């Protein structure tokens, strides 16, 4: 887990009542949906004593109350607490803690001090806020120097050109942020897969691991396979890491198009860590995914 780059966020005056510190690493957020807990895997972006910014592989709604588990480097255990969703924009969420104890706040301060993480600063308007921007300066009328016998010449930028420029800039910013969010999420998944060089410590029966599934994503039946009437059960050999994530996998049978669809779904599965002698262990097991019309 490492500190990372600044996170784009609120562009107006800051509404935060405490400092935020950069933190990037895996976490779990659990929300009740119709009384059933649904755990969403994700990554933290920044953390403070009053809240946290995260990127999740799922949708939340502002006002949702969730439980959250955040691993902190250099301090023991997990930061477990409840939070309320204050902000949601595509993959990004802003969560405000609602039940943080004094001891947990002290833990956050100790982590920030020990890890020597960078504080996230919010730039507020300065003395230059009232000055014209280059765009405003170009858009105003220009008056040519006048002298004896010379008339003033005025140049105007048509309003529709300004509108087109603003629309192009807005679309460009949206596209850049959307691609960056996905790149960060996919980078986290690739880094997780690449970092798991540990060998499985045990072979666990499929029926045992089935009981440890805490987050399941159903596969999407590919349209090409449906048209070709391809169906059946795809068996996959997977390695579940010590944190409960799917570290690696490979199909044991079936058409490639169905095997890829099964792997796309399995990469989001999460398990309760399998324990050997009371300690989390990486294990190997098999999973069967069925495709039928």
Steps between C-alpha positions, in 0.01 A plus 500: 500500500647834404416865486414631159410799288246766584135410447276732293202606707301802618600809300330767712582617853595205719224359723739272693540566868830315534807412293503205260805279439575303185442126537471241223421139579225235493198522727148361542176697525182315606149637441164347586279445194148389596641374828775294331865613548683564172878543523663711229877480447684820424801721563555791737618835361538730801418480870434741786354495849155590366477306177654313210495513119477163324460344157262202496407224258130569550234766543400679822242774560561821699344446841581126517645389834783249452755313706862532391827319568820690418844336543753756627871436442737515798216460753343180625165370377230668290311825538140378529218754525174621347466784250238680297531557125522876440619501138494258208631560148533191279761284681597757765330543838544738789416346839457685831571301818208490742629280782874565531627467857773715656731198490439453127568868434828465688582194288452707181727773636764244599483341154540837327799580721672162464435463127601863435226528240438818307212722601245577229470877471199690363587817313265785584453817291788745548560867424493425128144366510356823367735523203405408148590154379666461159167379359316802636769732373476350151122508500462868587485757226830631367525870413769606251712803589326810379643828397414801295292391205485133613181324601488237774489141373325245725550125482256255658516122553165352393307343788453169319879457473535553875224243563668243273834551673341456844319184389820356355695575818226354722482180293879471498519531881220245546665251263841545666361449851295196393802333337724588792256347750486174305878501451552534876255222576647265236851588612409397852365169376808433284736594781311270732524212252868564433584539867361163598806286447426287804424136440174355631550331835212256467252348255148571628186321369261712296211440741705640790601818317142546377395566859766772533378711205403850624471682167392334177465647150297303247658461153363671191387252233690617186273583208722305258476190717123537529459526123726196452296312763814441710415393853629284778700510823843664504734369772781728613799440723551809720736616773341701781747731675536556869278811472215301342543638148539283190874519433521285187283269293495288187217309331506122489250446218250658263503749210726803535212747472321347801824456694585870458152602616535279809843647581371856459240429769727303735759777525244695710420215740605533862534224762545495871870418548560128539693436822768245578592475867305818559691703238373615156650288223507497120315194372414331172149386413264452205190697402231401251309764300194394298382658175160397371237651277 
